[in-house]
Amino acid sequence: MGVSNKNAQDNIQPKGNKKDLKKPLQVLHISKKDTQKKSLEIQNEQTNSQEEMKKENIAIKPQIIKDESVKEIEDSHKNTNAFDISQQDLKRPFDFSEQNTDFQLERTVDEFDFDESAFLEALNANEPIGTTGETISGKVIAIESDGLYVDIGGKAPGYMPKKECGLGVITNFKEKFSIGLEMEVLVIKEQNADGMVTVSARALILRQSWEKVSSSAKNGELIDVLINGFNRGGLTCDVDGLRGFIPRSQLEDGQDYQSFVGKTLKVAFLEVNPESRKLVLSEKKASIVSKLTSLELGQLIEGEVLAVKPYGFFVDLGGASGLLHQSALTNGSIRSLREVFREGEIIKALVSEIDLEKGRIGLNTALLENSAGELIIDKQKVMKEATERALKTKALFDKKEQDK
């Protein structure tokens, strides 16, 4: 249904006609105060409208989605700024006086701390037992057909192959070695992946044999050996499990040397070399050493001059030879050795050195002189009074022997 409005006719304004347009304009008189008031209201309305527009823009502002690379750049800037700030803090000295609370350094014990002695003990417990060349005492714990196992105190037992159980061929293997047998062994190979070392009784015996013969050779000892073979160069023998060799030239009688097999000879050590396993013996040197052992320092001997060398004289002492060096000949100055002694001449001299290892005897005639060069001026007098003069030097050699 429509609703009638009686005032509708009154509200409709006429569009006007040409006569109305031609009417003169009416002039409005506005005061200055009204103008200022109006301008302020307009400014306020503009300001309010601008603020409302800003709020609307903020409310409808779309969310900006940043690219990952942009985020990384911004993050790096933030980190840089933070680092610069921290650097500034580090550069600035820390003032404890600014702190109101007590500052105390205290070490707390946690589960990561350990005792140093316990740490060293743990290292020693895990340290490998048995380095090459080391001698270890052990006990037999198991016997196999190809060898035996020895407890040496390590995390794994030592293994000894059958061929390393002793010298020569062992026929009664299981009878010779029993469970619980204590023995010394030599480590010949260090631990494998299982912690097991290889040990040898044979190598230890040989090492001890080399040490023994080296000491005997140094002391000039003589030994008796059983000849067990021969070859083109000489004879072979056994010396404490070591293979010794006697050249034909070192035999007193080397013509029919094969006949010595099975016989015992007294020999001296000519060369002992454990590194090359070379052991050379001499029957001739043994006879010389036998004579040397009967000599004493300061003893007066008589012998024949065998040879004249640029450095001195070789004198025969009845199977052994002594060296009279030119420095021990006289206290005077000489032009030639031959103006003092000649080959074949019988002389007297004092024993000044005895080297059993090298089989060498040192002689001296300068100590028989009463004045420097007396041997050159009056050699006959010196040789005639040699026995009496030797007694005067006895105290000198006794003191030398005590100083050793």
C-alpha positions in Angstrom: 0.0 0.0 0.0 1.2 3.4 -0.7 1.3 6.1 2.0 0.2 9.5 1.0 2.2 12.5 2.1 0.3 15.7 2.3 3.3 17.7 2.5 4.9 16.2 -0.5 3.6 18.9 -2.7 5.0 21.5 -0.4 8.5 19.9 -0.4 8.8 19.9 -4.1 10.5 23.1 -5.2 10.0 24.5 -8.6 12.9 24.4 -10.9 12.5 28.1 -11.5 12.0 30.2 -14.6 13.8 32.8 -16.6 12.3 35.6 -14.6 13.7 34.3 -11.3 17.2 33.9 -12.8 17.3 37.5 -13.8 16.7 38.6 -10.2 19.7 40.5 -8.7 21.9 38.6 -6.2 21.5 39.3 -2.6 24.7 40.3 -0.7 25.3 38.7 2.6 27.1 40.7 5.2 29.5 38.4 7.3 31.4 39.7 10.2 35.2 39.0 10.7 34.6 37.0 13.8 32.3 34.6 12.0 34.8 34.2 9.3 37.7 33.1 11.6 35.4 30.8 13.5 34.3 29.2 10.4 37.9 28.7 9.2 38.8 27.0 12.4 35.9 24.6 12.1 36.9 23.7 8.6 40.5 23.1 9.7 39.3 20.8 12.5 37.1 18.9 10.2 40.0 18.4 7.7 42.3 17.2 10.5 39.7 14.8 11.8 39.1 13.5 8.3 42.9 13.0 7.7 43.2 11.0 11.0 40.2 8.9 10.1 41.8 8.2 6.7 45.1 7.1 8.3 43.2 4.8 10.7 41.4 3.3 7.8 44.6 2.8 5.8 46.2 1.2 8.8 43.2 -1.1 9.3 43.2 -2.2 5.7 47.0 -2.2 5.2 47.8 -5.6 3.5 50.3 -7.9 5.2 53.7 -7.9 3.4 55.2 -11.4 2.8 59.0 -11.2 2.9 61.2 -13.3 0.8 63.5 -15.8 2.5 66.6 -14.0 1.2 65.3 -10.7 2.6 64.8 -12.4 6.0 68.3 -13.7 6.0 69.7 -10.2 5.3 67.6 -8.7 8.1 68.6 -11.4 10.5 72.3 -10.9 9.6 71.9 -7.1 10.3 70.3 -7.9 13.7 73.1 -10.4 14.6 75.7 -7.8 13.5 74.2 -5.1 15.7 74.0 -7.6 18.6 77.7 -8.5 18.1 78.7 -4.9 18.0 76.9 -4.3 21.3 78.5 -7.4 22.8 81.9 -6.2 21.6 81.3 -2.9 23.2 80.5 -4.7 26.4 83.7 -6.7 26.2 85.8 -3.6 25.6 84.3 -1.9 28.6 86.1 -3.1 31.8 83.9 -4.9 34.3 83.6 -3.0 37.5 82.8 -5.2 40.4 82.0 -2.2 42.6 78.9 -1.6 40.5 77.5 -4.9 41.7 75.6 -4.9 44.8 75.7 -8.7 45.3 78.8 -10.7 46.4 80.8 -12.1 43.5 82.5 -15.4 44.3 84.3 -18.0 42.1 83.4 -21.5 43.0 84.3 -24.8 41.3 81.6 -27.3 41.4 82.2 -31.0 41.1 80.2 -32.8 38.5 80.1 -36.1 36.8 82.8 -35.1 34.3 85.5 -34.6 37.0 88.1 -37.4 37.6 91.0 -38.2 39.8 94.4 -37.9 38.1 95.9 -40.9 39.9 92.8 -42.9 38.9 93.3 -41.8 35.3 97.0 -42.8 35.3 96.1 -46.1 37.0 93.6 -46.8 34.2 96.2 -46.0 31.6 98.7 -48.4 33.2 96.1 -51.1 33.4 95.4 -50.9 29.6 99.1 -50.5 28.7 100.3 -53.2 26.3 102.4 -55.9 28.0 105.4 -57.1 26.1 107.5 -55.1 23.8 110.0 -56.7 21.4 113.2 -57.7 23.2 111.6 -57.6 26.6 112.2 -60.5 29.1 109.0 -61.6 31.0 108.4 -64.2 33.6 105.3 -66.4 32.9 103.5 -69.6 33.6 102.4 -72.3 31.2 98.6 -72.5 31.1 97.9 -74.5 28.0 99.8 -77.0 25.7 98.9 -77.6 22.1 100.5 -79.8 19.5 102.1 -76.8 17.7 103.1 -74.8 20.7 102.0 -73.6 24.2 100.4 -70.6 25.9 102.1 -68.7 28.7 100.4 -66.4 31.1 102.5 -63.2 31.1 100.1 -61.0 33.0 98.5 -59.3 30.0 94.9 -59.3 28.8 95.8 -62.2 26.6 98.4 -65.0 27.1 101.7 -65.2 25.1 102.0 -67.8 22.4 105.2 -69.8 22.1 105.6 -71.9 18.8 107.1 -75.3 19.3 110.3 -74.4 17.5 110.9 -71.5 20.0 110.6 -73.7 23.1 114.3 -74.5 23.2 117.5 -75.2 21.4 117.7 -78.1 18.9 114.9 -80.6 18.3 112.5 -81.2 21.2 111.3 -84.8 21.1 109.4 -85.1 24.4 107.6 -81.9 24.1 104.6 -82.5 26.4 106.8 -84.2 28.9 109.2 -81.3 29.1 106.5 -78.7 29.5 103.7 -79.1 32.0 100.8 -76.9 33.1 101.9 -74.5 35.8 105.6 -74.5 34.8 107.2 -71.2 35.5 109.7 -69.9 32.9 111.3 -66.8 31.5 110.6 -65.9 27.9 111.7 -63.2 25.4 109.1 -61.3 23.4 109.9 -61.7 19.7 106.7 -60.2 18.3 104.4 -57.5 19.8 100.7 -57.7 20.3 98.4 -58.6 17.5 94.7 -57.5 17.1 93.7 -59.9 19.9 96.3 -58.5 22.3 98.5 -61.7 22.1 102.3 -61.5 21.9 104.7 -64.2 20.5 107.3 -65.3 23.0 110.4 -67.5 22.8 112.5 -69.5 25.3 115.1 -70.2 22.5 115.7 -66.6 21.7 116.3 -65.8 25.4 118.8 -68.7 25.7 120.7 -67.4 22.7 120.7 -63.8 24.0 122.1 -65.0 27.3 124.7 -67.1 25.5 125.9 -64.1 23.5 126.1 -62.0 26.6 128.2 -64.7 28.3 130.7 -65.2 25.5 131.1 -61.4 25.1 132.0 -61.1 28.7 134.4 -64.1 28.5 136.1 -62.6 25.4 136.5 -59.2 27.1 138.2 -60.9 30.1 140.4 -63.0 27.9 139.1 -66.3 29.1 139.9 -69.6 27.5 137.3 -72.2 26.9 137.2 -75.9 25.9 135.1 -76.8 22.9 134.0 -80.0 21.3 134.7 -80.1 17.5 131.5 -81.3 15.8 132.2 -80.7 12.1 134.5 -79.2 9.5 134.4 -77.5 6.1 136.9 -76.2 3.6 137.8 -73.2 5.8 138.1 -74.8 9.2 136.3 -76.5 12.1 132.9 -76.0 13.7 131.9 -76.3 17.3 129.1 -75.5 19.7 129.5 -72.8 22.4 126.6 -72.5 24.8 124.2 -73.1 21.9 126.0 -70.8 19.5 127.8 -72.0 16.4 131.5 -71.3 16.6 134.1 -71.4 13.9 137.9 -72.1 14.1 139.7 -71.1 10.9 142.5 -73.4 9.7 145.0 -70.6 10.1 144.2 -70.4 13.8 145.1 -74.0 14.5 148.5 -75.0 15.9 148.5 -77.8 13.3 146.2 -77.1 10.4 147.4 -79.8 8.0 145.2 -82.7 9.0 142.4 -80.6 10.6 139.6 -83.1 9.8 141.1 -85.4 12.4 140.0 -83.0 15.2 136.3 -83.9 14.8 135.1 -85.4 18.0 138.1 -84.0 20.0 138.2 -81.1 22.5 140.4 -78.1 21.9 141.3 -75.1 24.2 140.5 -71.9 22.3 140.3 -68.2 22.8 137.8 -65.7 21.4 139.0 -64.0 18.2 135.8 -62.2 17.2 132.4 -62.0 18.9 129.6 -60.2 17.0 126.0 -60.8 18.2 124.5 -58.6 15.4 126.0 -60.7 12.6 126.0 -63.9 14.7 129.7 -64.3 14.0 131.7 -66.2 16.6 135.3 -66.9 15.6 137.7 -68.8 17.8 141.5 -69.4 17.8 143.7 -72.2 19.2 146.9 -70.1 18.5 145.5 -67.1 20.5 144.7 -69.5 23.4 148.4 -70.5 23.7 149.4 -66.8 23.6 146.8 -65.9 26.2 148.0 -68.7 28.4 151.5 -67.1 28.4 150.0 -63.7 29.0 148.2 -64.8 32.1 151.6 -65.8 33.6 152.9 -62.2 33.1 152.5 -59.3 35.5 152.7 -55.5 35.1 156.3 -54.3 35.8 157.8 -57.7 35.2 161.2 -57.7 33.4 161.2 -59.9 30.4 163.9 -60.9 27.9 163.2 -61.5 24.2 164.4 -61.3 20.6 163.5 -58.4 18.3 161.5 -59.9 15.5 160.8 -56.9 13.4 161.4 -53.2 13.2 158.4 -51.1 12.2 158.1 -47.3 11.8 156.2 -47.1 15.1 158.3 -49.6 17.2 159.7 -53.1 17.7 158.0 -56.5 17.9 159.7 -58.7 20.5 159.3 -62.5 20.7 158.4 -63.6 24.2 158.5 -67.4 23.7 155.3 -68.0 21.6 153.8 -64.5 22.2 155.0 -61.2 20.8 155.2 -57.8 22.6 155.2 -54.4 21.1 157.9 -51.9 22.2 156.4 -48.6 20.9 158.7 -45.7 20.0 157.0 -43.5 22.6 158.1 -46.0 25.4 161.6 -46.6 24.0 163.6 -43.7 25.5 163.1 -40.3 27.2 165.6 -38.8 24.8 165.2 -37.8 21.1 166.2 -40.2 18.4 166.5 -39.9 14.6 166.0 -43.6 13.7 164.8 -46.6 15.6 167.6 -48.8 14.2 170.2 -46.7 16.0 168.8 -48.3 19.2 167.9 -51.9 18.4 168.1 -54.1 15.4 166.3 -57.3 14.3 167.6 -60.5 16.0 169.0 -58.5 19.0 168.2 -59.8 22.5 166.9 -57.1 24.7 165.3 -56.6 28.2 162.1 -54.6 28.7 159.4 -54.1 31.3 155.9 -55.3 30.8 153.8 -52.1 30.8 150.4 -53.4 29.4 148.5 -56.7 29.2 145.4 -56.9 27.0 144.0 -60.4 27.2 141.0 -59.6 24.9 143.3 -58.6 22.0 146.2 -60.8 23.1 148.6 -57.9 23.2 151.6 -57.1 25.4 153.0 -53.6 25.8 156.7 -53.2 26.6 158.8 -50.3 28.0 162.6 -49.5 28.2 162.4 -45.8 28.9 161.7 -46.6 32.6 165.0 -48.4 32.8 166.9 -45.1 32.1 168.5 -43.1 34.9 168.7 -40.1 32.7 167.0 -39.0 29.5 168.6 -40.6 26.4 170.8 -42.9 28.5 169.7 -45.9 26.3 171.1 -44.2 23.2 174.4 -43.2 24.9 175.2 -46.3 26.9 172.8 -49.1 25.9 175.0 -51.9 27.3 175.0 -50.4 30.8 171.2 -50.1 30.8 170.7 -53.7 29.7 173.3 -55.0 32.3 171.7 -53.2 35.2 168.1 -53.8 34.0 167.3 -56.2 36.8 168.3 -53.8 39.6 166.6 -50.9 37.9 163.4 -52.8 37.4 163.0 -53.1 41.2 162.9 -49.3 41.5 159.9 -49.2 39.1 157.9 -51.9 41.0 156.2 -49.4 43.2 155.1 -47.4 40.2 153.3 -50.4 38.6 151.8 -51.4 41.9 150.2 -48.0 42.2 149.0 -48.2 38.6 147.3 -51.6 39.3 145.6 -50.2 42.4 144.2 -47.2 40.5 142.3 -49.6 38.1 
